[in-house]
Amino acid sequence: MEYVAVMGITTSTLTPIEQTAFLTEYARALDSRSPRPILGDTLAGEVVGKIDYDFAGLGVQNSVVLQTALRAKMLDDRVRRFVAAHPDAVVVDLGGGLDSGLYRVGPPPLVDWYNVDLPGISAVRDEVLPDNPQSHSVPVSLTDEHWPDAIPADRPTMLIADGLFAFLTEPVIAGIFRRITEHFGSGELAFNDYGGIGWFSRAAIKVFPQKMFKDVGSQWGYAGFKDAHHPETWNPRMVLVEEASLTDAPEVDLFPRWIRVPTKLMGKTKSGARKARILRYAF
């Protein structure tokens, strides 16, 4: 089902990299309208309906909808566990765009949730999402070493990144890893990862790019890594505590058979399992 915005919020001033937030938001919206949703984020559908943008023109495939919804659910589950253990925690969504994770998780009242993203998309976020005293926007680029300055440093902190690191270079990602432990006292970082991106995958994206990525030259500019311990070389204080493949998630049973079967087969090999995974590090 398509979403049509009538006199919606304009997006003409957003940069191509800021507009990438629309793809994940639209995928979450489409999942919410599925007969068997994975994430069930009905607020995503409301957000999409408020924005003047050709979402249908993105050509989001069913496989993208399913994987986007599942990785968001897996990250939500890890945030829920963290705030249950630390009811006064700080949650930081790095490059969160329009994501409504706060509203899905429903954390304890003393938890503060910070969304760090570029100024343009942060302004749209503030317009389309409901007011919530626990929600705080931080309109800054993550390439700026001062990005965490406005966020409390003295409380247990859960940082998440959904779809972010594919758009960044390794030096920038390494800088984010180092800055986390320089600013925050203790906590965890969880993010989705695609393993090492080989030449075939990069070539396929160049030949058959999704509309959203045509103007984003950095897409897959970072080749990634196979060994989940590799980020520990950027910052030894960040210690790998979990590597979870999406192919092993029970929600895969909700996939249509034509996607479910190859997904499970992909998970039978180490290289296939790491193509869609959640990595979690403690510090």
C-alpha positions in Angstrom: 0.0 0.0 0.0 1.3 3.4 -0.9 1.3 6.4 1.5 0.3 9.8 0.0 1.1 13.0 1.8 -1.3 15.9 1.2 0.3 19.3 1.7 3.0 17.6 3.7 6.2 18.9 5.2 8.6 20.0 2.5 11.8 18.1 2.1 13.4 20.1 -0.7 16.2 21.6 1.4 17.4 18.2 2.7 20.7 16.9 1.5 20.8 13.5 -0.2 22.4 11.9 2.9 19.6 13.3 5.1 17.0 12.0 2.7 18.3 8.4 3.2 16.2 8.5 6.4 13.1 8.2 4.3 14.0 4.8 3.0 14.2 3.2 6.4 11.1 5.1 7.7 9.1 4.0 4.6 10.2 0.4 5.1 9.1 0.5 8.7 5.8 2.0 7.6 5.2 -0.7 5.0 6.0 -3.4 7.6 3.3 -1.9 9.9 0.7 -2.4 7.2 1.6 -6.1 6.6 -0.8 -8.8 7.8 2.1 -10.2 9.8 4.3 -7.3 10.8 7.8 -7.8 12.2 8.2 -4.5 14.0 4.6 -3.2 13.9 5.6 0.5 14.1 2.3 2.2 13.2 3.8 5.6 14.1 6.1 5.2 11.1 3.0 5.2 8.9 1.7 8.4 10.5 5.1 10.1 10.0 5.3 9.1 6.3 1.8 10.5 5.8 3.0 13.9 7.1 5.9 14.3 4.7 5.8 15.6 1.1 8.0 13.1 -0.6 7.6 10.4 -3.3 8.0 7.4 -1.0 6.6 5.0 -3.5 9.2 6.1 -6.0 11.9 4.6 -3.8 11.1 1.2 -5.0 11.6 -0.4 -1.6 11.6 -4.2 -2.1 9.9 -6.7 0.3 13.3 -8.1 1.3 14.4 -4.6 2.4 11.2 -4.0 4.3 11.6 -7.3 6.2 15.3 -6.8 7.0 14.8 -3.2 8.1 12.0 -4.2 10.4 13.8 -7.1 11.9 17.1 -5.3 12.6 15.1 -2.5 14.3 13.3 -5.0 16.4 16.5 -6.7 17.4 18.0 -3.3 18.4 14.8 -2.4 20.3 15.1 -5.7 22.3 18.6 -4.9 23.3 17.6 -1.4 24.4 14.7 -2.8 26.4 17.1 -5.1 28.3 19.5 -2.3 29.0 17.0 0.1 30.4 15.4 -2.6 32.4 18.8 -3.1 34.1 19.5 0.6 34.2 16.2 2.5 34.7 18.0 5.9 34.8 19.9 5.3 31.6 20.6 7.5 28.6 19.8 6.1 25.2 21.6 7.6 22.2 20.4 6.9 18.7 23.3 7.7 16.3 22.0 8.9 12.9 18.5 8.0 14.0 16.7 10.1 11.4 12.9 9.7 11.9 13.1 6.5 13.9 10.5 6.3 16.7 12.4 3.8 18.8 11.5 5.7 22.0 7.8 5.2 21.4 8.2 1.5 20.6 10.4 0.7 23.6 8.5 2.8 26.1 11.5 3.1 28.6 11.1 3.9 32.3 10.3 7.6 33.0 13.8 8.5 34.2 15.4 7.4 30.9 16.4 10.2 28.5 16.6 9.4 24.7 18.9 11.5 22.5 18.6 11.4 18.7 21.9 12.6 17.0 21.6 13.5 13.4 22.2 16.2 10.8 20.3 19.5 11.4 17.9 19.2 8.4 16.5 15.8 9.2 16.5 16.6 12.9 14.2 19.6 12.2 11.8 17.3 10.2 11.9 14.8 13.1 10.9 17.5 15.6 7.9 18.4 13.4 6.5 14.9 12.7 7.0 13.0 15.9 4.9 13.5 19.0 6.3 15.7 21.8 7.8 13.6 24.6 9.7 14.9 27.6 12.1 12.0 27.4 13.1 12.8 23.8 15.9 15.2 22.9 17.2 16.1 19.4 20.9 16.8 18.9 21.3 18.4 15.5 25.0 17.8 14.7 27.1 15.8 12.3 28.8 12.7 13.7 31.9 13.9 11.9 32.1 16.7 14.5 34.1 15.4 17.5 31.9 17.5 19.8 28.7 15.6 18.9 28.2 14.1 22.4 28.8 17.4 24.3 25.1 18.0 24.9 24.4 14.5 26.2 24.9 13.5 29.9 28.1 11.6 30.5 27.5 10.3 34.0 24.8 7.8 33.5 24.7 4.2 32.0 24.5 4.8 28.3 23.0 2.6 25.5 24.1 3.8 22.0 22.5 2.3 18.9 23.1 2.9 15.2 20.7 1.5 12.6 21.9 1.7 9.0 24.4 4.5 9.8 27.9 3.0 9.3 27.4 2.0 5.7 27.4 5.8 4.9 30.6 6.6 6.7 34.3 6.0 6.1 36.4 3.8 8.5 38.3 6.8 10.0 35.0 8.5 10.8 33.6 5.3 12.4 36.8 4.8 14.3 36.5 8.3 15.6 33.0 7.7 16.8 34.1 4.6 18.7 36.9 6.5 20.4 34.7 9.5 21.2 32.1 7.3 22.9 34.5 6.2 25.6 36.1 9.6 25.9 32.7 11.1 26.8 30.5 8.4 28.4 31.5 6.5 31.5 30.0 3.1 30.9 27.5 1.4 28.7 27.0 -0.4 25.4 27.0 0.2 21.6 24.8 -1.9 19.3 24.5 -1.5 15.6 23.6 -3.4 12.4 26.4 -4.6 10.2 26.7 -6.3 6.8 30.1 -8.0 7.2 32.7 -7.4 4.6 31.2 -5.9 1.4 32.9 -7.6 -1.5 33.6 -6.3 -5.0 30.5 -8.1 -6.4 28.1 -6.5 -3.9 29.6 -3.0 -4.6 29.4 -3.6 -8.3 25.8 -4.7 -8.1 24.8 -1.6 -6.2 26.5 0.6 -8.8 24.7 -1.2 -11.6 21.3 -1.5 -9.9 21.2 1.4 -7.3 18.0 2.1 -5.3 16.7 5.6 -6.2 17.7 6.8 -2.7 21.4 6.0 -3.1 22.0 7.4 -6.6 23.2 10.7 -5.2 25.0 9.3 -2.1 28.5 8.6 -3.3 29.6 7.2 0.1 27.1 4.3 0.0 29.2 1.2 0.5 32.3 3.4 0.4 33.4 1.5 3.5 34.2 -2.1 2.7 33.3 -3.3 6.2 34.9 -6.2 8.1 34.4 -9.9 8.5 35.8 -10.3 12.0 33.4 -8.7 14.6 36.5 -8.1 16.8 37.9 -5.6 14.2 36.3 -2.5 15.9 38.2 -3.4 19.1 41.3 -2.2 17.1 39.8 1.2 16.9 39.2 1.4 20.6 40.4 -1.4 23.0 37.9 -0.1 25.6 35.0 -1.3 23.4 34.7 -5.1 23.9 32.6 -7.3 21.7 29.9 -9.0 23.8 27.4 -10.2 21.1 27.3 -11.1 17.4 23.7 -12.0 16.4 22.8 -12.9 12.9 19.4 -11.8 11.6 19.1 -15.2 9.9 18.8 -16.9 13.4 16.0 -14.6 14.6 12.7 -16.4 15.3 10.9 -13.6 13.4 12.3 -15.0 10.1 9.5 -17.6 10.4 7.1 -14.7 9.6 8.8 -14.0 6.3 7.1 -15.2 3.1 8.4 -18.6 2.1 10.2 -17.3 -1.0 12.3 -15.0 1.3 12.3 -17.2 4.4 13.9 -20.3 2.8 16.9 -18.5 1.3 17.4 -16.4 4.4 17.7 -19.5 6.5 20.0 -21.1 4.0 22.2 -18.1 4.0 22.6 -18.4 7.8 24.0 -21.9 7.4 27.4 -20.5 6.5 29.5 -18.1 8.5 29.9 -15.7 5.5 26.2 -15.7 4.9 25.2 -15.2 8.5 27.4 -12.2 8.9 25.8 -10.4 5.9 23.0 -9.3 8.2 24.0 -9.1 11.9 23.7 -7.1 15.1 27.0 -6.4 16.9 27.1 -5.2 20.5 30.1 -3.8 22.4 30.4 -3.0 26.1 32.6 -0.3 27.6 
